[in-house]
Amino acid sequence: MNKINLQKAIELRHLLHQHPELSMEEKRTKKTLMEFLKKHTNLEVRDRGRWFYAVYRKGKGVKNIAFRADFDAIKVEEGIVLPYGSKNPGVAHKCGHDGHSAALAGLAMEVDQQGVDQNVFFLFQHAEEIAKGAVECREIIDEEKIDEIYAFHNRSGAPRHAVQVIDGTSNFGSVGMVIEMKGSPTHASQPEFGKNPAYAIARVITGLEKATKEAGSQGLLLSTVVGVDVGEGAFGIAASEGKLLITLRGEIEAELEGLLKNVEKLASKEGAADGLDMKISYEDRFPVTSNDKKSVDNVRRVAKQIGVPLIELEEGMRGSEDFGYYLEKTQGALFFIGNGEGHPEIHTEGYDFPDDIIETAVKMFTGLLE
C-alpha cells in the first residue's frame, strides 16, 4: 500500500474516532467520509441519505464488486487515554468501525490511483450495531447489479494481521424478542383479586430450555434472558404489568426461525393460562451471515498471496453481523483480521482499533480485485 495513502487513512481513523456517533445519528461521520473521498480521489460519490457509496467504473462487460464498511459507534466510555480520544462522552468507537471505514477509504485511494479491471463499489454503511443499516443499503445490490461483496471485521484474541475464514455461517443470526404481559392491579394483601403477570413470565423463562432444544439439532441455538421488568416496586401493590426481553440466537436460519415460533407459542400459552393481555415485538433482527465458498476461497488465496497467517475457524462467531442481508442477495464473504492475542476485546472500554491492520485490510481487498 502506498505509504502516503496509509498515513491519510490512519489520520482519517483518528478523526472518526474523536467524533463517534450512535446508530442512525452518524451525520458528521458520513460527511467526514464523503469529504475525504472527494478530496483525495476522483471517484463518483453517491449520497443515499443515511449512507453513501463511491464508484470506480471500468466499463461494461466486467464484474461489479462491492466492499462494505460500517461507521457507527456504541454506547460506552472511552476508558483509555488516547491523543485522538472520543469527544462525545459515553460514546466511542469500541467495535472498530472507525478502522473499517478508514481501510475502505484507503482502498478507494489505491484503486483510484492505480486502476483495476472491475467496477468497484465502496459502500459506507450506517447503523450496523442495531441491524438497520444493511436493510436499507442492500438495495445497491440490485440497483448496481453487484456480482460479489466483501467485508472484514477486526477480532481480538487472534494473532495480529492473521486472517480468519469459514465456509457457510461466519456470524450467527439473532433477534431481540420483547414479551409484554398485562393483567389487572390489586392490593398486595388480596392477590386473588388481580391478575399478576410475574408467574406467567417466570414460566416462560423456565420453559426456554425446552423450547430451544425442540427448535433444532444441527446448529447451535441460544435463548438468553437479557431483561425482566415486572410491577412498580411498591410493596402494597401486586404487579399487574411485566416485560421480558430475550435474545434468540442461532447458527442456522431455519432453526432460528423455529426457535422464534416456539417461544412465541410458549409465551402465548402461559399468558392465556393466566388471562393476561399479551404483545410480542422484535428488535435488532440480524440474519445468519452465510459465506459463499467460492468467495471464501478467494479470501484464502489472497491471504496466502500476501503472506499473512490464515486460520480456518471451526465454527462461526456467535455475535451477529448485518452483513448477512447482502449475502441473501448476492455471493460474498465476511472474514476476520486479528487485532492481536492480548488485545482488549471489542465493546470494552480498553479497546482501540490497531492502525497497522488498516494496511492488511487494504492488501486483502486489493488482492480480491485481482
HELIX and SHEET records of a PDB file:
HELIX    1   1 LYS A    3  GLN A   18  1                                  16    
HELIX    2   2 LYS A   27  HIS A   40  1                                  14    
HELIX    3   3 HIS A   97  GLN A  114  1                                  18    
HELIX    4   4 GLY A  133  CYS A  137  1                                   5    
HELIX    5   5 GLU A  139  GLU A  143  1                                   5    
HELIX    6   6 PRO A  191  PHE A  193  5                                   3    
HELIX    7   7 ALA A  198  LYS A  213  1                                  16    
HELIX    8   8 GLU A  253  ALA A  273  1                                  21    
HELIX    9   9 LYS A  293  ILE A  306  1                                  14    
HELIX   10  10 GLY A  324  LEU A  327  1                                   4    
HELIX   11  11 ILE A  357  LEU A  368  1                                  12    
SHEET    1   A 8 GLU A  44  ASP A  47  0                                        
SHEET    2   A 8 PHE A  52  TYR A  56 -1                                        
SHEET    3   A 8 ASN A 119  GLN A 125 -1                                        
SHEET    4   A 8 ASN A  64  ASP A  70  1                                        
SHEET    5   A 8 GLU A 148  SER A 156  1                                        
SHEET    6   A 8 GLN A 331  GLY A 340  1                                        
SHEET    7   A 8 VAL A 163  VAL A 165 -1                                        
SHEET    8   A 8 LEU A 310  GLU A 312  1                                        
SHEET    1   B 2 ILE A  74  LYS A  75  0                                        
SHEET    2   B 2 VAL A  91  ALA A  92 -1                                        
SHEET    1   C 2 GLY A 168  ASN A 171  0                                        
SHEET    2   C 2 THR A 289  ASN A 291 -1                                        
SHEET    1   D 4 LEU A 221  VAL A 230  0                                        
SHEET    2   D 4 GLU A 241  GLY A 250 -1                                        
SHEET    3   D 4 GLY A 173  LYS A 182 -1                                        
SHEET    4   D 4 ASP A 277  PHE A 286 -1                                        
END                                                                             
